Amino acid sequence: MSAEPLPTLPARRQVVARPPAGVAVVATLRRHLGLTITLVMLAVFFGWPLVDIALRSVTTTGMPTFDPSKFTWQNYQVVFTSSGLRKVMLNTVIVAGASALVVLVLAFPAAYLISRVSKRTAALLYALFFIPFFISILIRLFAFTQILSTNGPINQAFGAIGLGPYHLLFNRFATTLGMVSYLLPYAVLVMYAGMASVDPSLTTAAKVSGASNWQAFRRVYLPQVRSSVIGAVLLTFVMGLGFFLTPAILGGVDSTTVSSYISAQVQNFQWGVASAVGIVLLVATVVLFVAAIRISGLTTLVAGFGTGKGTSRQERLRFSPLSVGLWIVTVIGLIVLIVPALFVFPIAVQQSNFIVWPPSGFSFHWYAQALEDPQWSSAIFKSFRVGLVSMALAVVLGFLAARALLKMRRQSARSAFSALVYAPMVVPIILLAVGSYGPMQRTGLLGTDFGLAASQAMLALPFTATTFLASLGGLDRRVEQASWTLGASAAITTRRVIVPLILPSVIGAALLGFVNSWDEPVIALFQSQGSDSTLPVLIFSFVKSGPEPTIAAVGSVLIVLVVLAYIGPALLRRRGKRPNRPAGLRGAQ
């Protein structure tokens, strides 16, 4: 008799216990720790100030509230019906437009010349354009107040030929000149990025086909660089709309801009109208900035020198009336950038207690006073402390943001997060400064080093994130995966594997973070408590109340440090190319 098969029991349904909702959320946050930290910091130190401004703009008292019953459009009605405000807005548009036009006239020939000369000459011109850019804007504005004054060198030169004196200071001319000196390097960078990628064989083919030089330039070359040129003009115009320091120092009563108006209203406790004007400025800035990005592309803002297929390597610029004109315009642009920086050196060593031109005598007294005066030494020490904290925050957040962007697979998520990371570039600095006052006061961070450093780190985040994106994007992922396979944790892999591979980017991002904080006076001005101010705030107060040679002494030291910081890595790279250096060390430079 055959054995009967044993009856099979029905398979038991395997029940997998799901973790509680809170545990799942925590686990998700841990997997996306870098993204979470970046979003939290952006929400607290960037989003909250803007929300505070928006809420103040819809209340009659100017106090932020979430109660819809207290919302009103009265402040916006004042913005669009006040004749005085219309004059301020019109003046802002005129000054920004004039600055963008002058920048276009100076930047296009300079960028074209850099893209057509030899590589060594191009590197020299590039350095001359961008070293002044890293010099404190306050030091340059201080120099302009002396250069354009009634007794300054320009009016003295006019007086020597029987002309003048002319009123060159505290008007639209001075404001426009100061804005041009700041915006010119931006435009040169954006235009050069487009010109460096132009294939010269196209214009050569046009000339071979019978086109004249002008026809080849207008019909072949210009259409290829049109987007970068238009993008540069829009970018400089948008940045000009939000200028605060330059109009405040070089402008007059009849040349008040929107940012200056907002600051004055806040000082008079008119928060509602000031916030409404700020929101209108923000909307206009965002719209124009998006247009500039769509035309030129954001990557042109951070394009590196020497990238792309540059025309300078294949089709050199020959001597001609055109080349002479290009050199003349380029030299004029360099004079606008470099002369204010050089002007502070002779003032810093004069003996007189008042700034005179030409300087009288020779003395290092003002350098000693900057070190011995408690007011100056305290400001320098505070700026150094805040700069280190802001540098650390900017480097960490930039690294985490870049890592998060590279890990995102969905294009929509990547675009949304990129917009948040680069948003601090768009928002006018006066809005962040005014908006951060309330949140910092409520959290107890007002007047603290960390509160100021965190707010300033938001301004540096777009640049540090871009720096890390360029290096991490080219990193071989297999190196990181091999470290994980050998049992290293994510933290150890980052510290011992990734960071050493991208060390130049880490150093560059650190310098960007520190310099951004060291030279940032607007947010620091609104968060300063009493005499505990940073160096830029102290310089700003002296420039407004009464310039003195101590400013020139401090400024000359800062300029020397900037020049050394710029040429130091270049000298190290040049030294690393010596034949007796090991190949591995040369590659690590």
C-alpha positions in Angstrom: 0.0 0.0 0.0 1.4 3.3 -1.1 1.9 6.0 1.5 -0.4 8.9 1.3 1.2 12.3 1.0 1.1 14.4 4.1 -1.4 17.3 3.9 0.3 20.6 3.2 -0.6 23.4 5.5 -1.5 26.7 3.9 1.4 29.1 3.7 1.4 31.6 6.5 1.3 35.1 5.3 4.5 36.9 6.4 3.6 40.1 8.2 6.3 42.8 8.2 5.9 45.3 10.9 6.1 48.8 9.7 8.0 51.3 11.8 6.0 54.2 13.3 5.6 57.2 11.1 7.9 59.3 13.3 10.7 56.6 13.0 10.3 56.5 9.3 10.6 60.3 9.0 13.8 60.2 11.2 15.2 57.4 9.0 14.5 59.4 5.9 16.2 62.5 7.3 19.3 60.5 8.3 19.6 59.2 4.7 19.4 62.8 3.4 21.3 64.4 6.2 23.2 66.9 4.0 20.0 68.0 2.2 18.2 68.4 5.5 20.9 70.5 7.1 21.1 72.8 4.1 17.3 73.2 3.9 17.1 74.0 7.6 19.8 76.6 7.5 18.3 78.2 4.3 14.9 78.2 6.0 16.1 79.9 9.2 18.7 82.4 7.9 17.3 83.1 4.4 13.7 82.1 4.1 12.5 83.4 7.5 13.9 87.0 6.9 12.0 87.2 3.6 8.8 85.9 5.2 9.2 88.5 7.9 9.5 91.2 5.3 6.5 89.9 3.4 4.3 89.8 6.5 5.4 93.3 7.6 4.4 94.6 4.1 0.7 93.7 4.6 0.2 95.2 8.0 -0.5 98.8 8.9 1.8 98.7 11.9 4.7 97.0 10.1 4.7 94.2 12.6 4.7 90.6 11.3 1.6 88.6 12.0 -0.1 85.5 10.6 -3.6 86.8 11.4 -5.4 87.3 8.0 -7.8 89.7 9.5 -5.0 92.2 10.0 -3.7 92.0 6.4 -4.0 95.1 4.3 -2.8 96.4 0.9 -2.4 99.9 2.2 1.4 99.9 2.0 1.4 98.7 -1.6 -1.0 101.5 -2.5 1.4 104.0 -1.1 4.2 102.4 -3.1 2.3 102.8 -6.4 0.7 106.2 -5.7 3.4 108.2 -4.0 5.1 110.6 -6.3 8.2 110.7 -4.2 8.5 106.9 -4.4 8.0 106.9 -8.2 10.9 109.4 -8.4 13.1 107.1 -6.2 12.2 104.1 -8.4 12.8 106.0 -11.6 16.2 107.2 -10.3 17.1 103.6 -9.4 16.3 102.4 -12.9 18.2 105.3 -14.5 21.3 104.7 -12.4 21.2 100.9 -12.9 20.6 101.3 -16.6 23.4 103.8 -17.0 25.8 101.6 -15.1 24.8 98.6 -17.3 25.4 100.6 -20.4 28.8 101.9 -19.4 29.8 98.4 -18.3 28.7 97.0 -21.7 30.9 99.6 -23.5 33.9 98.8 -21.3 33.4 95.0 -20.8 32.8 93.9 -24.4 36.1 95.2 -25.8 38.0 93.9 -22.8 36.5 90.4 -23.0 37.1 90.3 -26.7 40.7 91.4 -26.3 41.3 88.7 -23.6 39.9 86.0 -25.9 42.2 87.1 -28.8 45.6 87.8 -27.3 48.2 85.2 -26.2 47.6 83.0 -23.2 50.1 84.8 -21.0 48.8 88.2 -21.9 45.2 87.0 -21.3 46.1 85.6 -17.9 47.7 89.0 -16.9 44.6 91.0 -18.1 42.3 88.5 -16.4 44.2 89.0 -13.1 44.2 92.8 -13.4 40.4 92.7 -13.8 39.7 90.4 -10.9 42.2 91.3 -8.2 40.4 94.7 -7.6 37.1 92.7 -7.5 38.3 91.0 -4.3 39.4 94.3 -2.7 36.9 95.7 -0.1 34.2 97.7 -1.8 34.2 100.1 1.1 37.9 100.9 0.6 37.3 101.6 -3.1 34.3 103.8 -2.3 36.4 105.6 0.2 39.0 106.2 -2.5 36.3 107.6 -4.8 35.2 110.1 -2.2 38.7 111.5 -2.2 39.4 111.2 -6.0 36.1 113.0 -6.9 36.2 115.6 -4.2 36.5 119.3 -4.9 40.2 119.3 -3.8 40.8 115.8 -5.3 43.3 115.0 -8.1 40.8 115.2 -10.9 39.6 118.7 -10.0 43.2 119.7 -9.4 44.1 118.5 -12.9 41.3 120.4 -14.4 42.3 123.5 -12.4 45.8 123.2 -13.8 44.4 123.9 -17.3 42.0 126.5 -16.2 38.8 124.4 -15.8 36.6 123.5 -12.9 36.1 122.8 -10.2 33.3 120.4 -11.0 30.9 118.8 -8.7 31.8 115.2 -9.3 30.7 113.8 -5.9 27.3 113.0 -4.3 25.4 112.8 -7.5 24.3 110.3 -10.2 27.7 110.5 -11.9 29.6 109.4 -8.8 27.0 106.7 -8.0 27.3 105.3 -11.6 31.1 105.4 -11.5 31.2 103.5 -8.3 28.7 100.9 -9.5 30.7 100.4 -12.8 33.8 99.7 -10.8 32.0 96.9 -9.0 30.0 95.4 -11.9 32.7 95.5 -14.6 34.5 92.2 -13.6 31.1 90.4 -13.5 30.4 91.4 -17.1 33.9 90.6 -18.3 33.6 87.1 -16.8 30.2 86.4 -18.4 31.2 87.8 -21.8 34.5 86.1 -21.9 32.9 82.7 -21.0 30.8 83.1 -24.2 33.6 84.4 -26.4 36.1 81.7 -25.3 33.8 79.0 -26.7 33.5 80.6 -30.2 35.0 78.5 -33.0 37.2 80.9 -35.0 37.0 78.7 -38.1 33.5 80.0 -38.7 34.5 83.6 -39.1 37.5 82.4 -41.2 35.1 80.6 -43.5 33.0 83.7 -43.8 36.0 85.8 -44.8 37.1 83.1 -47.3 33.6 83.3 -48.8 34.0 87.0 -49.5 32.6 88.6 -46.4 34.4 91.7 -45.0 35.8 91.8 -41.5 32.8 93.8 -40.3 30.3 91.5 -42.1 32.0 88.4 -40.5 31.9 90.0 -37.1 28.3 91.2 -37.4 26.7 88.2 -39.1 28.8 85.3 -37.8 30.7 86.2 -34.6 28.2 88.5 -32.9 25.2 86.0 -33.1 27.4 83.4 -31.3 28.1 85.7 -28.3 24.8 87.5 -28.3 23.4 85.5 -25.4 26.4 86.0 -23.2 26.4 89.8 -23.9 22.7 90.2 -23.2 22.9 88.0 -20.1 25.8 90.2 -18.8 23.9 93.4 -19.4 20.8 92.0 -17.6 22.9 90.7 -14.8 24.6 94.0 -14.2 21.3 95.8 -14.4 19.6 93.5 -11.9 22.5 93.8 -9.5 22.5 97.6 -9.9 18.8 97.7 -8.8 19.7 96.4 -5.4 22.9 98.5 -4.6 23.0 100.1 -1.2 26.5 101.0 -0.2 27.5 102.9 -3.4 24.4 105.2 -3.4 24.7 105.7 0.3 28.3 106.9 0.1 28.6 108.4 -3.3 25.0 109.5 -4.0 23.2 112.7 -2.9 19.7 113.6 -1.8 18.5 113.9 -5.4 19.9 110.5 -6.3 18.3 108.3 -3.7 17.8 104.7 -4.7 15.3 102.1 -3.6 17.8 100.4 -1.2 18.7 103.7 0.4 15.0 104.6 0.7 14.3 101.2 2.5 17.1 101.8 4.9 15.9 105.3 5.7 12.3 104.2 6.3 13.5 101.4 8.6 15.5 103.9 10.6 12.3 106.0 10.9 10.4 102.9 12.1 8.3 102.9 8.9 8.6 99.1 8.5 5.3 98.6 6.5 6.1 100.9 3.6 9.8 99.9 3.6 8.8 96.2 3.4 6.3 96.8 0.6 9.0 98.6 -1.4 11.4 95.7 -0.7 8.9 93.1 -2.0 8.3 95.1 -5.2 12.1 95.3 -5.7 12.4 91.6 -5.0 9.8 90.6 -7.6 11.4 92.8 -10.2 14.8 91.4 -9.4 13.7 87.8 -9.6 12.0 88.3 -12.9 15.0 90.0 -14.5 17.4 87.6 -13.0 15.5 84.6 -14.4 15.5 86.3 -17.8 19.3 86.7 -17.6 19.8 83.1 -16.6 17.6 81.8 -19.4 19.5 83.9 -21.9 23.1 83.3 -20.8 22.9 80.3 -18.4 24.0 80.2 -14.8 27.2 78.3 -15.5 28.7 81.4 -17.2 28.7 83.1 -13.9 31.3 80.7 -12.5 33.1 79.7 -15.7 36.8 79.2 -15.2 39.5 80.9 -17.0 40.9 79.1 -19.9 38.0 76.7 -20.4 36.4 76.0 -23.7 37.9 76.4 -27.2 39.4 79.9 -26.9 40.0 82.0 -30.0 43.2 83.3 -28.4 44.9 79.9 -29.1 44.1 79.8 -32.7 43.5 83.2 -34.1 45.7 85.9 -32.5 44.7 89.6 -32.7 46.9 91.4 -35.2 48.0 95.0 -34.9 45.5 97.3 -36.4 43.3 100.4 -35.6 40.8 98.0 -34.1 43.3 96.4 -31.8 44.5 99.9 -30.7 41.0 100.9 -29.9 40.4 97.6 -27.9 43.5 98.3 -25.9 42.5 101.9 -25.2 39.1 100.9 -23.9 40.5 98.0 -21.9 43.1 100.3 -20.2 40.2 102.8 -19.4 38.4 99.9 -17.7 41.5 98.9 -15.7 42.0 102.5 -14.6 38.5 102.6 -13.2 39.3 99.3 -11.3 42.9 99.8 -10.2 43.4 103.5 -9.5 41.0 103.6 -6.5 42.9 100.7 -5.0 46.3 102.3 -5.5 45.1 105.7 -4.3 44.9 104.6 -0.6 48.6 103.9 -0.3 50.0 107.5 -0.5 47.2 108.6 1.8 48.0 105.9 4.4 51.6 107.3 4.9 50.9 111.0 5.0 51.6 113.0 8.2 48.6 115.3 8.2 45.6 114.5 10.4 43.4 115.4 7.5 43.3 113.9 4.0 45.0 116.2 1.6 46.2 115.8 -2.0 49.0 115.6 -2.7 49.9 114.0 0.6 52.2 115.9 2.9 55.2 114.2 4.6 55.8 110.5 5.3 54.8 108.5 8.4 53.6 105.1 9.5 51.6 106.7 12.3 48.2 105.7 11.0 49.2 102.0 10.8 50.2 102.2 14.5 47.0 103.9 15.4 44.9 101.2 13.7 46.6 98.6 15.8 46.6 100.5 19.1 43.2 102.1 19.0 40.8 99.8 20.8 38.0 100.7 18.4 39.9 99.5 15.4 41.5 96.5 17.0 38.1 95.3 18.4 36.5 95.6 15.0 39.3 93.7 13.3 39.2 91.0 15.9 35.4 90.7 15.6 35.6 90.5 11.8 38.2 87.8 12.1 36.1 85.7 14.5 32.9 86.1 12.4 34.8 85.4 9.2 36.1 82.1 10.5 32.7 80.9 11.6 31.1 82.1 8.4 33.8 80.4 6.4 33.3 77.1 8.2 29.5 77.3 7.7 29.8 78.3 4.0 32.2 75.4 3.3 30.2 72.7 5.1 26.9 73.9 3.6 28.4 74.3 0.1 29.8 70.7 0.3 26.5 69.3 1.6 24.5 71.1 -1.0 26.7 70.0 -3.9 26.6 66.4 -2.7 22.8 66.5 -2.4 22.5 68.0 -5.9 24.7 65.3 -7.4 22.7 62.5 -5.7 19.3 63.8 -7.0 17.9 61.8 -9.9 14.8 63.7 -10.6 15.3 66.8 -12.7 12.4 68.6 -11.0 13.9 68.1 -7.6 17.4 69.1 -8.7 16.0 72.3 -10.3 14.0 73.2 -7.2 16.9 72.7 -4.9 19.3 74.5 -7.2 16.9 77.5 -7.2 17.0 77.5 -3.4 20.8 77.3 -3.3 21.3 80.1 -5.8 18.5 82.3 -4.4 20.8 84.4 -2.2 22.4 85.7 -5.4 19.1 87.1 -6.5 17.7 88.7 -3.4 18.9 92.3 -2.8 21.2 92.5 0.2 19.2 95.2 1.8 16.2 92.9 2.1 18.2 90.2 3.9 19.7 92.8 6.1 16.4 94.3 7.1 14.6 91.0 7.2 17.1 89.3 9.4 16.8 91.9 12.2 13.4 90.5 13.5 14.2 86.8 13.4 17.6 87.3 15.0 16.1 89.4 17.7 13.4 86.8 18.5 15.9 83.9 18.6 18.4 85.8 20.7 21.0 85.7 18.0 21.0 89.4 17.3 24.5 90.8 18.0 26.1 87.4 18.3 29.0 86.1 16.2 27.1 83.0 15.1 23.9 84.9 14.1 25.9 87.3 11.9 28.2 84.5 10.5 25.2 82.3 9.6 23.4 85.2 7.8 26.6 86.0 5.9 27.2 82.3 5.0 24.0 82.3 3.1 25.5 84.9 0.7 28.5 82.7 0.1 26.6 79.5 -0.3 25.9 79.8 -4.1 29.7 80.3 -4.7 30.9 77.6 -2.4 28.3 75.1 -3.7 29.4 75.9 -7.3 33.0 75.4 -6.4 32.3 71.9 -4.9 29.9 71.0 -7.8 32.8 71.5 -10.3 35.2 69.2 -8.3 32.7 66.6 -7.0 31.1 66.3 -10.4 34.4 65.1 -11.9 35.2 62.7 -9.1 35.3 59.0 -9.8 32.5 57.4 -7.8 34.3 54.1 -7.7 36.9 55.5 -5.3 34.2 56.3 -2.8 32.5 52.9 -3.4 35.8 51.1 -2.8 36.1 52.8 0.5 32.7 51.7 1.6 33.5 48.1 0.5 36.5 48.1 2.7 34.3 49.0 5.7 34.7 52.7 6.0 31.7 54.7 7.1 30.4 57.7 5.1 32.0 60.2 7.5 35.4 58.5 7.3 35.2 58.2 3.6 34.4 61.9 3.3 37.2 62.9 5.6 40.0 60.6 4.4 39.1 60.0 0.7 36.9 62.7 -0.8 38.3 65.8 1.0 42.0 65.1 0.1 41.0 64.6 -3.6 39.2 67.9 -3.8 41.5 69.8 -1.4 42.0 72.8 -3.8 38.3 73.3 -4.0 38.0 73.1 -0.2 40.7 75.8 0.1 39.0 78.0 -2.6 35.6 77.7 -1.0 37.1 78.6 2.4 38.7 81.7 0.9 35.4 82.7 -0.7 33.5 82.2 2.5 36.0 84.2 4.6 36.4 87.1 2.1 32.6 87.3 1.7 32.2 87.7 5.5 35.2 90.0 6.0 33.9 92.4 3.4 30.2 92.3 4.2 28.9 95.5 5.8 25.1 95.6 5.1 23.9 92.7 7.2 26.5 93.5 9.8 25.2 97.1 10.0 21.7 96.0 10.9 22.9 93.3 13.4 25.5 95.4 15.2 24.9 96.2 18.8 26.4 99.4 20.1 30.2 99.6 19.7 30.6 95.9 18.9 30.8 96.3 15.2 32.8 94.6 12.4 35.6 96.3 10.5 33.4 97.0 7.4 30.7 98.7 9.6 33.4 100.8 11.3 34.8 101.8 8.0 31.3 102.7 6.7 30.6 104.9 9.7 33.9 106.8 9.3 33.4 107.2 5.6 29.9 108.7 6.2 30.9 110.9 9.2 34.4 112.0 8.2 37.1 110.1 6.4 40.5 109.9 8.1 43.9 108.4 7.0 43.4 105.4 9.3 40.9 104.0 6.8 43.6 104.2 4.1 46.1 102.4 6.4 43.7 99.6 7.1 42.7 99.4 3.4 46.2 99.2 2.2 46.9 96.2 4.4 43.8 94.5 3.1 44.8 95.2 -0.5 48.2 93.6 0.1 46.7 90.6 1.7 44.3 90.2 -1.3 47.1 90.4 -3.8 49.2 87.9 -1.9 46.2 85.5 -1.6 45.7 85.8 -5.4 49.3 85.4 -6.6 50.3 82.9 -3.9 48.6 79.9 -5.4 49.8 80.9 -8.9 53.4 81.0 -7.6 53.0 77.6 -6.0 51.6 76.1 -9.2 54.5 77.6 -11.2 57.0 76.2 -8.7 55.3 72.9 -9.0 56.1 72.7 -12.7 59.8 72.6 -12.1 61.4 69.4 -13.6 63.0 68.3 -10.3 59.6 68.1 -8.6 58.0 64.6 -8.5 55.2 64.2 -11.0 52.8 63.2 -8.3 53.4 66.5 -6.4 53.0 68.5 -9.5 49.6 66.9 -10.2 48.5 67.6 -6.6 49.1 71.4 -6.9 
